[in-house]
Amino acid sequence: MAKIVTVKVRPYRPPEHFAIKDLDVRSGEWVVVPQEYGIEVGEVVSDPIHMELPEGSLPPFIERFASTEEIQLYFENLDQEKAAWRFCEERVQHHGLSMKLVRVERQFDGGKITFYYVAENRVDFRDLVKDLVRGLRTRVEMRQIGVRHEAKMVGGVGYCGREICCASFLRHSSPVSIRMVKAQNLPLNPSKISGICGRLLCCLAYEYDTYKELRADFPSLGRAIELDSGEGKVIRQNLLKGTITVLFQDGEEVEVPIGGDGEIEEDTAKEASQGNMETYRKHGKDATQEKKEDRKQEKKRTGKKVESSMPQKEKLKKMPKKRSKAGKKRTQDKGKQ
């Protein structure tokens, strides 16, 4: 059983998990932890918890407690990062470069400073790097990032009201495609399915496998189905409710349950179809007559013709066809002959 704690390495980074071997670590203490580029100092923000983890999934171990000098160097690095940010922005404006600075990170030993930026096109920052090396007296790395990585670094609040996933707990983002949106029957509205980065929401991938598994047991859209009440085709699927909507040739729509094995429950479908037909016979004609009466009353009250709620195709069928001038001329010529 492993002992796990949460460590905040940087104020602007999401907390990271580390394992404890022989140390008695408590929340609020400062420790030295391994990173990709070396070591870092971080603050423990949670008490240890005991967890059973699969083999090979154990997080890296905390190396040791941080000394007073290392903690002081940690805060000095944060001040150096702010100063480097201001200096870099001033040199960017001086050279007229079309780029946006997102984050500045200084390694714990001060050996290198990394500048993260976004830009629409390629940026020639050779003169900028020379100025930065001369002014900061250390190695400088310019790293261009995309809009997703920018949102992860800057953070924000999503449509759900919570902090965006990539800035809070996601370590690696999975590919997201429009196929996932269609599989979950979501509206293809860019403002609803896009995050603050302008790309598809990362959370669309969370339930995609579940929807894909459920859809495998459902008849496809447009498929013809023969029920006891007649023949129809599938026009909608409700995966969570476990039903499909069937459209019959007479225009009637029936919601039909799907069994656990993917088979249509014929008895339930028959009862639903008969129930809908009886409801139409009882209320359908009365509802149509009520709409006509309402339109007449509205016309008397306002003196204007009230548009019917009839579908446009039905209106066009009932409208008399207008004859063109050429057609009228041909009719007149035939009459003269």
C-alpha positions in Angstrom: 0.0 0.0 0.0 1.5 3.4 -1.1 1.4 6.7 0.8 0.4 9.6 -1.5 0.5 13.3 -1.0 -0.3 16.3 -3.2 2.4 18.9 -3.8 2.0 22.4 -5.3 5.2 23.0 -7.3 4.3 26.4 -8.7 1.4 28.7 -7.8 0.1 28.7 -11.4 0.4 24.9 -11.9 -2.1 22.2 -11.0 -1.1 20.2 -7.9 0.9 17.0 -8.5 0.9 13.7 -6.7 4.0 12.1 -5.2 4.7 9.0 -3.2 6.4 8.9 0.2 9.0 6.3 1.1 10.6 7.0 4.5 9.5 10.5 5.4 6.9 11.7 7.8 5.3 14.4 5.6 2.4 16.6 6.6 0.4 19.3 4.9 2.2 22.7 4.9 5.7 21.3 4.8 8.2 22.1 1.9 9.8 19.2 0.1 12.1 18.6 -2.9 10.5 16.7 -5.8 11.8 15.4 -9.1 10.8 17.1 -12.4 11.6 16.5 -16.1 14.4 19.1 -16.1 15.8 18.4 -12.6 14.5 19.1 -9.1 12.0 21.6 -7.7 10.8 22.8 -4.4 7.1 22.5 -3.6 4.6 22.9 -0.8 2.6 19.9 0.5 -1.1 20.8 0.3 -2.6 17.5 1.7 -2.0 15.0 4.3 -0.8 11.5 3.3 -3.4 9.0 2.2 -3.0 5.2 1.8 -3.9 3.8 -1.6 -3.7 0.4 -3.4 -2.3 1.2 -6.9 -1.7 -1.1 -9.8 1.9 -2.1 -10.6 3.7 0.5 -12.7 1.3 3.3 -11.8 3.1 4.6 -8.7 3.9 8.3 -8.9 7.5 9.5 -8.4 8.9 9.7 -4.8 9.6 12.8 -2.8 13.4 13.1 -2.4 13.7 14.9 0.9 12.6 17.9 2.9 13.6 21.3 1.6 16.1 23.4 3.5 15.6 27.1 4.4 18.0 28.2 1.6 16.1 26.2 -1.0 12.8 27.6 0.1 14.3 31.1 -0.1 15.6 30.3 -3.6 12.1 29.2 -4.6 10.6 32.6 -3.9 13.6 34.4 -5.5 12.9 32.4 -8.7 9.3 33.5 -8.7 10.4 37.2 -8.5 12.9 36.5 -11.3 10.2 35.1 -13.5 8.1 38.3 -13.0 11.1 40.5 -13.8 11.9 38.4 -16.9 8.3 38.7 -18.1 8.4 42.5 -18.0 11.8 42.6 -19.7 10.7 40.3 -22.4 7.4 42.2 -23.1 9.4 45.4 -23.4 11.8 43.9 -26.0 8.9 42.3 -27.9 7.4 45.7 -28.4 10.7 47.2 -29.2 11.3 44.8 -32.1 7.6 44.9 -33.2 7.1 41.1 -33.0 3.6 39.7 -33.5 3.5 37.3 -30.5 1.8 37.0 -27.2 3.7 35.9 -24.0 1.8 33.3 -22.0 4.2 32.1 -19.2 7.8 32.4 -18.0 9.4 29.6 -16.1 12.9 29.6 -14.5 14.6 26.4 -13.5 15.3 25.9 -9.8 19.1 26.1 -10.3 18.7 29.2 -12.5 20.4 27.6 -15.5 17.6 28.4 -18.0 14.5 30.5 -18.4 11.7 29.3 -20.8 9.3 31.7 -22.4 6.1 30.2 -23.7 4.3 32.2 -26.3 1.5 32.0 -29.0 1.7 33.4 -32.5 -0.4 33.0 -35.6 2.7 32.9 -37.9 6.4 32.1 -37.6 8.3 34.6 -35.5 11.9 35.6 -36.2 13.0 36.2 -32.6 16.8 35.9 -33.1 17.4 39.5 -32.1 15.0 39.1 -29.2 16.9 36.1 -27.8 20.1 38.0 -28.0 18.6 40.8 -25.9 17.2 38.4 -23.4 20.5 36.5 -23.0 22.4 39.8 -22.6 19.9 41.2 -20.1 19.1 38.1 -18.0 22.6 36.5 -18.2 21.3 32.9 -18.5 20.2 30.5 -21.2 16.9 31.3 -22.9 14.5 29.0 -24.6 11.5 30.3 -26.7 8.8 27.7 -27.0 5.7 28.3 -29.1 2.5 26.6 -28.0 -1.0 26.2 -29.3 -4.4 27.5 -28.2 -5.1 24.4 -26.1 -1.8 24.6 -24.3 -2.5 28.3 -23.7 -5.8 27.6 -22.1 -4.2 25.0 -19.9 -1.6 27.5 -18.7 -3.9 30.5 -18.3 -6.9 28.6 -16.8 -10.5 29.7 -16.7 -14.1 28.7 -16.0 -15.9 26.4 -18.4 -19.6 26.3 -19.4 -20.2 23.8 -16.5 -19.2 26.5 -14.0 -16.1 24.6 -12.9 -12.5 25.3 -13.6 -11.5 23.9 -17.1 -10.3 20.3 -17.0 -7.0 20.9 -18.7 -6.0 23.5 -16.0 -7.2 21.5 -13.0 -6.6 17.7 -13.4 -5.9 16.7 -17.0 -2.3 15.8 -17.6 -2.6 14.6 -21.2 -5.4 15.7 -23.6 -7.0 13.1 -25.8 -7.9 13.8 -29.4 -11.5 15.1 -29.8 -13.4 14.9 -33.1 -16.8 15.9 -34.4 -17.7 12.2 -34.5 -17.9 12.3 -30.7 -20.4 15.1 -30.9 -22.7 13.3 -33.3 -22.4 10.0 -31.3 -23.8 11.8 -28.2 -26.7 13.5 -30.1 -25.4 16.9 -29.2 -26.3 20.0 -31.3 -23.7 21.0 -33.8 -23.5 24.5 -32.5 -19.9 25.8 -32.2 -20.8 28.0 -29.2 -22.1 24.9 -27.3 -19.4 22.4 -28.1 -16.3 24.6 -28.0 -14.2 25.5 -25.0 -12.6 28.8 -24.2 -9.7 27.9 -26.4 -12.0 27.8 -29.4 -11.5 24.0 -29.9 -13.9 21.1 -29.2 -14.5 20.5 -25.5 -12.1 18.0 -23.9 -15.0 16.5 -21.9 -16.6 15.2 -25.1 -14.2 12.3 -25.0 -15.2 11.3 -21.4 -18.5 9.5 -22.3 -17.8 8.7 -26.0 -17.0 5.0 -25.3 -20.2 4.6 -23.3 -22.4 6.1 -26.1 -20.5 4.1 -28.7 -21.2 0.8 -26.7 -24.9 1.7 -26.3 -25.4 2.7 -29.9 -24.1 -0.8 -31.0 -27.4 -2.3 -29.8 -29.7 0.2 -31.5 -31.0 0.1 -35.0 -29.4 2.7 -37.2 -31.2 5.9 -38.2 -33.3 5.6 -41.4 -33.6 1.8 -41.0 -37.0 0.3 -42.0 -38.7 -1.6 -39.2 -41.7 -3.9 -39.4 -44.0 -3.7 -36.3 -47.4 -5.2 -35.6 -49.0 -1.8 -36.2 -47.3 -1.3 -39.6 -44.0 -0.5 -41.3 -41.9 2.5 -40.4 -38.4 3.9 -40.2 -36.2 5.0 -37.3 -35.9 8.8 -37.1 -34.5 9.3 -33.6 -32.5 7.4 -30.9 -32.6 8.1 -27.1 -29.6 6.1 -25.9 -29.9 6.9 -22.2 -33.7 6.2 -22.1 -33.3 3.1 -24.2 -35.9 4.0 -26.9 -36.2 4.8 -30.6 -38.8 6.9 -32.4 -40.4 5.2 -35.4 -42.2 7.2 -38.1 -45.0 5.4 -39.9 -46.2 6.0 -43.4 -49.3 7.8 -42.2 -47.1 10.4 -40.4 -47.6 8.9 -36.9 -44.5 8.8 -34.6 -44.2 6.1 -31.9 -41.5 5.8 -29.2 -40.5 2.2 -29.0 -38.4 0.7 -26.1 -35.3 -1.4 -27.0 -34.6 -4.5 -25.0 -31.3 -5.3 -23.3 -30.3 -7.6 -26.2 -31.0 -4.9 -28.8 -34.3 -6.4 -29.8 -37.4 -4.2 -30.2 -40.1 -5.0 -27.6 -43.0 -5.8 -30.0 -45.7 -5.9 -27.4 -44.8 -2.5 -25.9 -44.5 -1.0 -29.4 -47.9 -2.3 -30.3 -49.5 -0.8 -27.2 -47.7 2.5 -27.8 -48.9 2.6 -31.4 -52.5 1.8 -30.5 -52.5 4.4 -27.7 -51.2 7.1 -30.1 -53.9 6.3 -32.7 -56.6 6.4 -30.1 -55.3 9.7 -28.8 -55.3 11.2 -32.3 -58.9 10.0 -33.0 -60.1 11.6 -29.8 -58.2 14.8 -29.8 -56.5 15.3 -33.2 -59.5 16.6 -35.1 -60.7 18.7 -32.2 -57.3 20.4 -31.9 -57.3 21.2 -35.6 -60.7 22.8 -35.4 -59.7 24.8 -32.3 -56.7 26.2 -34.2 -59.0 27.4 -37.1 -61.4 29.0 -34.6 -58.5 30.8 -32.9 -57.3 32.2 -36.2 -60.8 33.5 -37.0 -61.0 35.2 -33.6 -57.6 36.8 -34.0 -58.6 38.1 -37.5 -61.7 39.7 -36.1 -59.8 41.3 -33.3 -56.9 42.7 -35.3 -58.4 43.0 -38.7 -55.3 41.2 -40.2 -55.0 37.7 -41.7 -53.4 35.2 -39.3 -50.8 32.9 -40.9 -51.6 29.2 -40.6 -49.2 26.9 -38.8 -49.4 24.5 -41.8 -46.0 23.3 -42.9 -44.5 25.2 -45.9 -44.6 22.2 -48.2 -48.4 21.7 -47.5 -49.0 25.4 -48.2 -47.2 25.1 -51.5 -49.3 22.1 -52.5 -52.6 24.0 -51.9 -51.5 27.3 -53.5 -52.6 27.8 -57.1 -49.8 27.7 -59.6 -49.0 31.1 -61.1 -48.7 31.2 -64.9 -45.9 33.0 -66.5 -46.3 35.7 -69.2 -45.0 33.3 -71.9 -47.6 30.7 -70.9 -50.4 33.3 -71.1 -49.2 34.4 -74.5 -49.2 30.8 -75.8 -52.8 30.4 -74.6 -53.9 33.6 -76.3 -52.2 32.5 -79.6 -54.0 29.2 -79.5 -57.4 31.0 -79.0 -56.8 33.2 -82.0 -56.0 30.2 -84.2 
